[in-house]
């Protein structure tokens, strides 16, 4: 997948681009619009937490760090004199899983409050009233979709980034 990232100057242009994307059979769930707080997007496909925040990367980092700390704690519990040697494997497994869960939860709580990397790059423009549009398309269709967007917004600076959808289910915004 290729992610096209661009700023759109106003709601009317955004609506026209989205309408043409839908007519070109780009799925609505592959179009993500991010606007300043209070801008009514109405029927436009608003970005979810995955696109707006650092949730998924933070979750992955917390899961890895928590697992490592839990594994280390389990090993220490088993290897220390007077440790629980008989249930060694179970203690190590339980500590690793507990560490992973605690790490994932803690980092998710932090990640959900931090804007995602694309949003951070365009924060000033979004605050000025421009809209950030992220469109996920298969690589072979990227040029076709770029040309479609340029029909409505010829001055658009469209950034193409490699996008690998995370294997997590979409989470509701509410």
C-alpha positions in Angstrom: 0.0 0.0 0.0 1.0 3.6 -0.6 -0.2 6.4 1.6 -0.7 9.7 -0.1 -0.4 12.7 2.3 -1.5 16.2 1.3 -2.9 19.4 2.7 -6.2 20.7 1.2 -7.1 24.4 1.6 -10.8 24.1 2.4 -13.8 21.9 2.9 -15.2 22.4 -0.6 -12.0 21.2 -2.3 -11.8 18.3 0.2 -15.4 17.3 -0.5 -14.7 17.3 -4.3 -11.6 15.2 -4.0 -13.3 12.7 -1.7 -16.3 12.4 -4.1 -13.9 11.7 -7.0 -11.9 9.2 -5.0 -15.1 7.3 -4.1 -16.2 7.4 -7.8 -12.7 5.9 -8.6 -13.5 3.1 -6.2 -11.2 4.1 -3.4 -12.9 2.7 -0.3 -14.1 5.2 2.3 -12.1 3.5 5.0 -8.9 4.2 3.1 -9.6 8.0 3.1 -8.7 9.9 6.3 -9.4 13.6 6.9 -7.9 15.5 9.8 -9.1 19.0 10.6 -8.7 21.6 13.3 -10.9 21.0 16.4 -14.4 22.2 15.8 -14.4 22.0 12.0 -17.5 20.1 11.0 -16.5 17.3 8.6 -20.1 16.2 8.3 -20.1 13.3 5.8 -16.4 13.3 5.1 -14.4 10.3 6.3 -12.7 11.5 9.5 -9.4 9.9 10.5 -9.5 7.5 13.4 -7.2 7.1 16.4 -4.8 5.1 14.3 -4.2 8.0 12.0 -4.5 10.9 14.5 -2.4 9.6 17.4 0.8 7.7 18.1 -1.3 4.8 19.6 -0.2 1.8 17.4 3.6 2.6 17.5 3.4 3.3 21.2 1.5 0.0 21.8 4.2 -1.9 19.9 7.0 -0.3 21.8 5.3 -0.9 25.2 4.6 -4.5 24.4 8.2 -5.1 23.5 9.7 -3.2 26.5 7.2 -4.7 28.9 7.9 -8.3 27.7 11.6 -7.8 28.1 11.2 -6.4 31.6 8.8 -9.2 32.5 11.1 -11.9 31.2 14.0 -10.4 33.1 11.9 -10.2 36.3 10.8 -13.9 35.8 14.4 -15.0 35.3 15.5 -13.1 38.4 12.7 -14.7 40.5 13.7 -18.2 39.4 17.5 -17.8 39.6 17.8 -16.0 43.0 18.6 -18.2 45.9 15.3 -19.3 47.4 13.6 -18.7 44.1 10.7 -20.8 42.8 12.7 -23.3 40.8 10.0 -26.0 40.7 7.6 -23.7 38.8 10.4 -21.9 36.9 8.9 -22.0 33.4 5.4 -21.0 34.6 6.9 -18.1 36.6 8.9 -16.8 33.7 5.9 -17.1 31.3 3.6 -15.4 33.8 6.1 -12.6 34.4 6.7 -12.1 30.7 2.9 -11.9 29.9 2.3 -9.6 32.8 5.1 -7.3 31.8 3.8 -7.3 28.2 0.3 -6.4 29.3 1.4 -3.6 31.7 3.9 -2.2 29.1 1.2 -2.2 26.3 -1.4 -0.5 28.6 1.0 2.1 29.9 2.4 3.0 26.5 -1.0 3.1 24.9 -2.3 5.6 27.4 0.7 7.8 26.5 0.5 7.2 22.8 -3.2 8.0 22.5 -2.5 11.5 23.9 0.4 12.3 21.4 -0.3 13.3 17.8 0.9 10.8 15.2 4.0 11.6 13.1 2.1 12.9 10.0 -0.2 15.1 12.2 2.8 16.6 14.0 4.4 17.6 10.7 1.3 19.4 9.6 0.0 20.8 13.0 0.5 24.5 12.1 -1.3 24.1 8.7 -4.2 22.3 10.4 -4.5 25.0 13.0 -4.6 27.6 10.2 -7.6 25.8 8.9 -6.2 23.5 6.2 -7.3 19.9 6.2 -4.8 17.0 6.2 -5.8 14.2 3.8 -4.3 10.7 4.0 -5.3 8.3 1.2 -4.3 4.6 1.2 -4.1 3.1 -2.2 -2.4 0.1 -3.8 1.0 1.1 -5.3 -0.1 0.4 -8.9 -3.0 3.0 -8.5 -0.9 5.7 -6.8 -0.2 7.8 -9.9 -3.8 7.6 -11.1 -5.0 8.8 -7.7 -2.4 11.6 -7.6 -3.6 12.8 -11.0 -7.2 12.7 -9.8 -6.3 14.8 -6.8 -4.3 17.3 -8.8 -7.4 18.0 -11.0 -9.1 19.6 -7.9 -6.0 21.0 -6.2 -3.2 21.6 -8.8 -0.9 23.2 -6.3 -1.0 20.2 -3.9 2.3 18.9 -2.6 1.5 15.2 -2.4 3.9 13.1 -0.3 3.9 9.4 -1.0 4.9 7.2 1.9 5.1 3.4 2.2 2.2 2.3 4.3 1.8 -1.1 5.9 -1.6 -1.4 7.6 -1.3 -2.5 11.2 -2.8 -6.0 11.9 -5.0 -4.5 14.6 -8.7 -4.0 14.3 -10.1 -0.5 13.9 -10.9 1.0 17.3 -13.9 3.4 17.7 -13.1 7.0 18.4 -15.6 7.3 21.1 
